[in-house]
Amino acid sequence: MRSIGRAFRRPRRVVCVASFVFWPLGFLLGTFDAMSQTPTKPVAATREFDCVIEPQQTVKLASAAVGMIARLDVDRGDFVRQGQVVGKIEDGVEAATLALARARASNDSPVKSAEARVQFLRHKYERSKELHTKFVSPLASLQEAEAEVQVAEQQLKEAQLAKEIASLEVAHAEEVLKQRALRSPIDGVVVERLLVPGEYRNDQSPVLTLAQIDPLRVEVFVPTAYFGQIRIGNRAEVRPERPLDGVHIATVTVVDRVLDAASGTFGVRLALPNPRLTLPGGIRCQVAFVMYPAGDAAALVVGDAPSKSQDLDRR
């Protein structure tokens, strides 16, 4: 009987041992299955593209006036500041016109003469009025004196208006003279002198070429496969080609909304600060973007447009 009882007890031990061995294995397999079914969030990746560093803007400096170039105070490679006078067109006639206008504006004689005449005629009118009340002077003399006062007052107003016009002529002559000066509209560097002193400048001929190099503009064309992964305000690393070294941080300012189907690319523009003016314009570079998954941003469908609040958030 004992042997039969032992025989019936052995399967229970086997079942307990099997459960103890295979239960952790099943738990691990279930965990791996659950992890495989859980969606993983895409991770941002870094991509590099060819780019070009260019001046922020290039200005063909000219003047509103035409004439012979009198002098140029800068040459190629010189740095200029906004508002700085860099040259002048011959202005002898304009300077003489300004001096004449100032002389006319400073002449107070017509006004003072008209004021004295008005004062004299008013006294004359008062005497005539007093004599008329005493029946000494006729009414015609009183009316004549009154008319003379009114005429003199109008002449005084005319003299005052002439003086005001003379002051306006001074301002006009000053503006005409300012047009003969060449002033830089930007902080930048002189790229080229297109005319020299002694040459005549017409309506179609600029005098200087200026370039703004702070900040610089980085232009890059990115394959359309990455559209939506580069956003305005993102930062990127810019590495100029040799002999320039170093890594510079630029900020995305423009992402084209119209793609180029022929090349399969779209344009991206970045602003690269250059406060010390150490980086030149017109050099090739490499730019590294951090590519964010396109699914992170709300997709636009046909007929949609970014709202003003979204534009402000991007800025």
MIBAVO-118275 format. One line per 8 residues: number of its first residue (from 1); their letters; for each residue x negated, y negated, z of C-alpha. Coordinates in nm, 4 decimals, always signed. Layout:
REM residues N
NUM> a> X/Y/Z ~ ...
This chain:
REM residues 315
1> mrsigraf> +0.0000/+0.0000/+0.0000 ~ -0.2896/-0.2368/+0.0769 ~ -0.4419/-0.1748/-0.2638 ~ -0.1134/-0.2511/-0.4316 ~ -0.0811/-0.5812/-0.2344 ~ -0.4336/-0.6856/-0.3337 ~ -0.3537/-0.6113/-0.6928 ~ -0.0552/-0.8470/-0.6786
9> rrprrvvc> -0.2576/-1.1234/-0.5029 ~ -0.5398/-1.1470/-0.7644 ~ -0.3307/-1.3118/-1.0406 ~ -0.2350/-1.5939/-0.8021 ~ -0.6015/-1.6637/-0.7351 ~ -0.6759/-1.6646/-1.1060 ~ -0.3916/-1.9096/-1.1708 ~ -0.5130/-2.1439/-0.8966
17> vasfvfwp> -0.8706/-2.1376/-1.0269 ~ -0.7553/-2.2054/-1.3857 ~ -0.5406/-2.4969/-1.2735 ~ -0.8299/-2.6424/-1.0758 ~ -1.0620/-2.6236/-1.3806 ~ -0.8347/-2.7398/-1.6627 ~ -0.6394/-3.0177/-1.4816 ~ -0.9246/-3.2778/-1.4925
25> lgfllgtf> -0.9909/-3.1926/-1.8578 ~ -0.6274/-3.2583/-1.9473 ~ -0.6336/-3.5866/-1.7562 ~ -0.9400/-3.7045/-1.9512 ~ -0.7880/-3.6068/-2.2862 ~ -0.4682/-3.7947/-2.2030 ~ -0.6670/-4.1025/-2.1050 ~ -0.8653/-4.0971/-2.4316
33> damsqtpt> -0.5417/-4.0572/-2.6283 ~ -0.3863/-4.3573/-2.4518 ~ -0.6971/-4.5697/-2.5155 ~ -0.6933/-4.4771/-2.8835 ~ -0.3319/-4.5885/-2.9141 ~ -0.3919/-4.9266/-2.7374 ~ -0.4578/-5.2013/-3.0007 ~ -0.7978/-5.3704/-2.9647
41> kpvaatre> -0.8326/-5.7465/-3.0149 ~ -1.0702/-5.8427/-3.2987 ~ -1.3958/-6.0004/-3.1860 ~ -1.5343/-6.3200/-3.3407 ~ -1.8339/-6.2616/-3.5684 ~ -2.1095/-6.4889/-3.7023 ~ -2.1614/-6.5355/-4.0771 ~ -2.4278/-6.7388/-4.2581
49> fdcviepq> -2.3896/-6.9260/-4.5882 ~ -2.5992/-7.1521/-4.8089 ~ -2.5364/-7.5247/-4.7690 ~ -2.6684/-7.8658/-4.8649 ~ -2.7386/-8.1604/-4.6336 ~ -2.6372/-8.4880/-4.7981 ~ -2.6028/-8.8520/-4.6894 ~ -2.2719/-8.9409/-4.5297
57> qtvklasa> -2.2151/-9.1952/-4.8067 ~ -2.4109/-9.3616/-5.0855 ~ -2.3430/-9.7276/-5.1671 ~ -2.4218/-9.9103/-5.4888 ~ -2.4692/-10.2559/-5.3371 ~ -2.3571/-10.5491/-5.5502 ~ -2.2215/-10.8996/-5.5017 ~ -1.8936/-11.0695/-5.5828
65> avgmiarl> -2.0934/-11.3382/-5.7646 ~ -2.3026/-11.3127/-6.0777 ~ -2.6307/-11.4872/-6.1446 ~ -3.0062/-11.4532/-6.1281 ~ -3.1633/-11.2580/-5.8429 ~ -3.3535/-11.5079/-5.6280 ~ -3.5124/-11.2649/-5.3829 ~ -3.4935/-10.9123/-5.2371
73> dvdrgdfv> -3.6128/-10.8616/-4.8803 ~ -3.6204/-10.4791/-4.8763 ~ -3.7769/-10.2027/-5.0803 ~ -3.7251/-9.8291/-5.1243 ~ -3.7483/-9.6414/-4.7936 ~ -3.6711/-9.9402/-4.5718 ~ -3.4094/-9.9038/-4.2995 ~ -3.1271/-10.1568/-4.2947
81> rqgqvvgk> -2.8536/-10.2474/-4.0466 ~ -2.4906/-10.3263/-4.1137 ~ -2.4514/-10.6968/-4.1937 ~ -2.8224/-10.7500/-4.2574 ~ -2.9093/-10.9882/-4.5434 ~ -3.1218/-10.7853/-4.7849 ~ -3.1379/-11.0296/-5.0740 ~ -2.9918/-11.3394/-5.2373
89> iedgveaa> -2.8659/-11.4558/-5.5737 ~ -2.9663/-11.8044/-5.6910 ~ -2.7445/-12.0438/-5.4900 ~ -2.8750/-12.3968/-5.5537 ~ -2.5480/-12.5243/-5.7024 ~ -2.3370/-12.3680/-5.4281 ~ -2.5584/-12.5142/-5.1549 ~ -2.5251/-12.8624/-5.3086
97> tlalarar> -2.1471/-12.8215/-5.3305 ~ -2.1348/-12.7279/-4.9628 ~ -2.3391/-13.0332/-4.8643 ~ -2.1055/-13.2587/-5.0641 ~ -1.7979/-13.1049/-4.9025 ~ -1.9444/-13.1522/-4.5553 ~ -2.0174/-13.5170/-4.6282 ~ -1.6579/-13.5743/-4.7363
105> asndspvk> -1.5213/-13.3933/-4.4323 ~ -1.7320/-13.6010/-4.1951 ~ -1.6100/-13.9351/-4.3390 ~ -1.3536/-14.0808/-4.0947 ~ -1.3345/-14.4255/-4.2539 ~ -1.0089/-14.3769/-4.4505 ~ -0.8261/-14.2500/-4.1423 ~ -0.9542/-14.5259/-3.9149
113> saearvqf> -0.8725/-14.7915/-4.1751 ~ -0.5174/-14.6584/-4.2121 ~ -0.4714/-14.6481/-3.8342 ~ -0.5865/-15.0119/-3.8000 ~ -0.3489/-15.1242/-4.0747 ~ -0.0560/-14.9417/-3.9125 ~ -0.1323/-15.1065/-3.5778 ~ -0.1551/-15.4545/-3.7360
121> lrhkyers> +0.1716/-15.4175/-3.9270 ~ +0.3544/-15.2916/-3.6179 ~ +0.2512/-15.6072/-3.4293 ~ +0.3625/-15.8149/-3.7270 ~ +0.6984/-15.6391/-3.7254 ~ +0.7452/-15.7071/-3.3519 ~ +0.6753/-16.0805/-3.4013 ~ +0.9156/-16.0968/-3.6949
129> kelhtkfv> +1.1814/-15.9223/-3.4895 ~ +1.1353/-16.1656/-3.2005 ~ +1.1586/-16.4654/-3.4337 ~ +1.4663/-16.3215/-3.5971 ~ +1.6425/-16.2873/-3.2613 ~ +1.5766/-16.6610/-3.2026 ~ +1.7168/-16.7422/-3.5470 ~ +1.3788/-16.8757/-3.6583
137> splaslqe> +1.2908/-16.6108/-3.9183 ~ +1.5291/-16.4838/-4.1860 ~ +1.6438/-16.1194/-4.2071 ~ +1.4509/-16.0638/-4.5299 ~ +1.1190/-16.1263/-4.3539 ~ +1.2113/-15.8723/-4.0839 ~ +1.3062/-15.6097/-4.3400 ~ +0.9868/-15.6697/-4.5361
145> aeaevqva> +0.7741/-15.6240/-4.2229 ~ +0.9579/-15.3020/-4.1390 ~ +0.8994/-15.1643/-4.4895 ~ +0.5278/-15.2480/-4.4674 ~ +0.5031/-15.0505/-4.1450 ~ +0.6662/-14.7451/-4.3024 ~ +0.4351/-14.7621/-4.6062 ~ +0.1285/-14.7907/-4.3830
153> eqqlkeaq> +0.2381/-14.4907/-4.1751 ~ +0.2686/-14.2818/-4.4915 ~ -0.0762/-14.3973/-4.6006 ~ -0.2119/-14.2871/-4.2610 ~ -0.0594/-13.9426/-4.3059 ~ -0.2115/-13.9208/-4.6520 ~ -0.5557/-14.0086/-4.5143 ~ -0.5235/-13.7471/-4.2418
161> lakeiasl> -0.4179/-13.4872/-4.4996 ~ -0.7174/-13.5754/-4.7176 ~ -0.9492/-13.5209/-4.4210 ~ -0.7905/-13.1826/-4.3497 ~ -0.8301/-13.0839/-4.7157 ~ -1.1951/-13.1862/-4.6973 ~ -1.2424/-12.9521/-4.4001 ~ -1.0824/-12.6680/-4.5982
169> evahaeev> -1.3147/-12.7437/-4.8894 ~ -1.6082/-12.7001/-4.6516 ~ -1.4789/-12.3566/-4.5525 ~ -1.4296/-12.2658/-4.9195 ~ -1.7801/-12.3799/-5.0110 ~ -1.9254/-12.1794/-4.7222 ~ -1.7517/-11.8629/-4.8436 ~ -1.8738/-11.9200/-5.1982
177> lkqralrs> -2.2270/-11.9617/-5.0671 ~ -2.1949/-11.6411/-4.8606 ~ -2.1082/-11.4505/-5.1765 ~ -2.4539/-11.5296/-5.3090 ~ -2.6116/-11.3318/-5.0224 ~ -2.6501/-10.9531/-5.0388 ~ -2.5501/-10.7911/-4.7084 ~ -2.5747/-10.4248/-4.6189
185> pidgvvve> -2.2317/-10.2725/-4.5415 ~ -2.3812/-9.9728/-4.3556 ~ -2.6627/-9.8602/-4.1294 ~ -2.8879/-9.6630/-4.3593 ~ -3.1905/-9.6520/-4.5822 ~ -3.2741/-9.8079/-4.9187 ~ -3.2802/-9.5382/-5.1862 ~ -3.3505/-9.7449/-5.4972
193> rllvpgey> -3.3970/-10.1013/-5.6224 ~ -3.2029/-10.1346/-5.9451 ~ -3.2874/-10.5006/-6.0138 ~ -3.5838/-10.7202/-5.9290 ~ -3.6060/-11.0965/-5.8616 ~ -3.5701/-11.2911/-6.1834 ~ -3.3246/-11.0494/-6.3477 ~ -2.9646/-11.1465/-6.4159
201> rndqspvl> -2.6874/-10.9609/-6.2366 ~ -2.3596/-10.9265/-6.4249 ~ -2.0261/-10.7825/-6.3186 ~ -2.1321/-10.4227/-6.3919 ~ -2.4844/-10.4106/-6.2456 ~ -2.5505/-10.3147/-5.8808 ~ -2.8671/-10.4383/-5.7145 ~ -2.9562/-10.1740/-5.4544
209> tlaqidpl> -2.8640/-9.8160/-5.3691 ~ -2.8179/-9.7517/-4.9971 ~ -2.7565/-9.4224/-4.8161 ~ -2.6112/-9.3634/-4.4702 ~ -2.7972/-9.0779/-4.3005 ~ -2.6431/-9.0933/-3.9532 ~ -2.4406/-8.8819/-3.9425 ~ -2.5337/-8.6538/-4.2302
217> rvevfvpt> -2.2807/-8.4573/-4.4348 ~ -2.3200/-8.0806/-4.4713 ~ -2.1403/-7.9289/-4.7709 ~ -2.0853/-7.5521/-4.7958 ~ -1.8720/-7.3271/-5.0151 ~ -1.7292/-7.0224/-4.8386 ~ -1.5706/-6.7139/-5.0031 ~ -1.1930/-6.7159/-4.9932
225> ayfgqiri> -1.1994/-6.3940/-4.7871 ~ -1.2873/-6.6114/-4.4868 ~ -1.0097/-6.8644/-4.5390 ~ -0.8325/-6.9339/-4.2114 ~ -1.1298/-6.8275/-3.9992 ~ -1.3031/-7.1674/-4.0067 ~ -1.1163/-7.4496/-3.8384 ~ -1.1577/-7.8241/-3.8021
233> gnraevrp> -1.3441/-7.9056/-3.4824 ~ -1.5444/-7.5814/-3.4753 ~ -1.9189/-7.6063/-3.4291 ~ -2.1809/-7.4386/-3.6429 ~ -2.5577/-7.3986/-3.6438 ~ -2.7431/-7.5635/-3.9316 ~ -3.0991/-7.4588/-4.0211 ~ -3.2725/-7.6792/-4.2811
241> erpldgvh> -3.5146/-7.5142/-4.5193 ~ -3.8897/-7.5519/-4.4836 ~ -4.0874/-7.7597/-4.4059 ~ -3.8165/-7.8686/-4.1616 ~ -3.7577/-7.6377/-3.8693 ~ -3.5152/-7.6151/-3.5822 ~ -3.1478/-7.5520/-3.5275 ~ -2.8997/-7.8392/-3.5333
249> iatvtvvd> -2.5360/-7.8355/-3.4231 ~ -2.2750/-7.9719/-3.6662 ~ -1.8983/-8.0080/-3.6359 ~ -1.6447/-7.9046/-3.9010 ~ -1.4554/-8.2122/-4.0244 ~ -1.2932/-8.0922/-4.3483 ~ -1.1593/-7.7549/-4.4623 ~ -1.0193/-7.7622/-4.8154
257> rvldaasg> -0.6544/-7.6649/-4.8469 ~ -0.6925/-7.6063/-5.2221 ~ -0.9104/-7.3097/-5.3141 ~ -1.1197/-7.2692/-5.6287 ~ -0.9865/-6.9621/-5.8084 ~ -1.2666/-6.9601/-6.0670 ~ -1.5476/-6.9205/-5.8123 ~ -1.3406/-6.7597/-5.5382
265> tfgvrlal> -1.4535/-7.0141/-5.2801 ~ -1.3267/-7.3101/-5.0795 ~ -1.5140/-7.6123/-4.9526 ~ -1.6065/-7.6920/-4.5926 ~ -1.7634/-8.0174/-4.4742 ~ -1.9477/-8.0697/-4.1462 ~ -2.0764/-8.3796/-3.9691 ~ -2.4371/-8.3510/-3.8517
273> pnprltlp> -2.5513/-8.6186/-3.6012 ~ -2.8878/-8.7730/-3.6876 ~ -2.9414/-9.0571/-3.4371 ~ -3.3210/-9.0569/-3.4672 ~ -3.3072/-9.0416/-3.8480 ~ -3.5470/-8.7465/-3.8469 ~ -3.3498/-8.5367/-4.0946 ~ -3.3454/-8.6466/-4.4581
281> ggircqva> -3.0566/-8.6133/-4.6981 ~ -3.0623/-8.3951/-5.0068 ~ -3.2090/-8.0739/-4.8632 ~ -3.0876/-7.7126/-4.8690 ~ -2.9962/-7.5324/-4.5504 ~ -2.8314/-7.2305/-4.3921 ~ -2.5185/-7.2679/-4.1795 ~ -2.3904/-7.0077/-3.9322
289> fvmypagd> -2.0179/-7.0075/-3.8529 ~ -1.8426/-6.8223/-3.5748 ~ -1.5614/-6.6537/-3.7667 ~ -1.2421/-6.6347/-3.5652 ~ -0.9838/-6.3752/-3.6689 ~ -0.7304/-6.5237/-3.9065 ~ -0.4473/-6.3699/-3.7021 ~ -0.5233/-6.5972/-3.4060
297> aaalvvgd> -0.3732/-6.8955/-3.5899 ~ -0.0095/-6.9243/-3.6898 ~ +0.0295/-6.8455/-4.0580 ~ +0.1883/-7.0987/-4.2921 ~ +0.4543/-6.9814/-4.5319 ~ +0.5754/-7.1456/-4.8495 ~ +0.7386/-7.4782/-4.7721 ~ +0.5764/-7.5172/-4.4304
305> apsksqdl> +0.3408/-7.8010/-4.3414 ~ +0.1406/-7.8724/-4.0279 ~ +0.3282/-8.0981/-3.7877 ~ +0.1854/-8.4216/-3.6521 ~ +0.1385/-8.2640/-3.3099 ~ -0.0698/-7.9840/-3.4638 ~ -0.2826/-8.2393/-3.6464 ~ -0.3428/-8.4279/-3.3225
313> drr> -0.4334/-8.1054/-3.1431 ~ -0.6893/-8.0264/-3.4118 ~ -0.8407/-8.3707/-3.3813
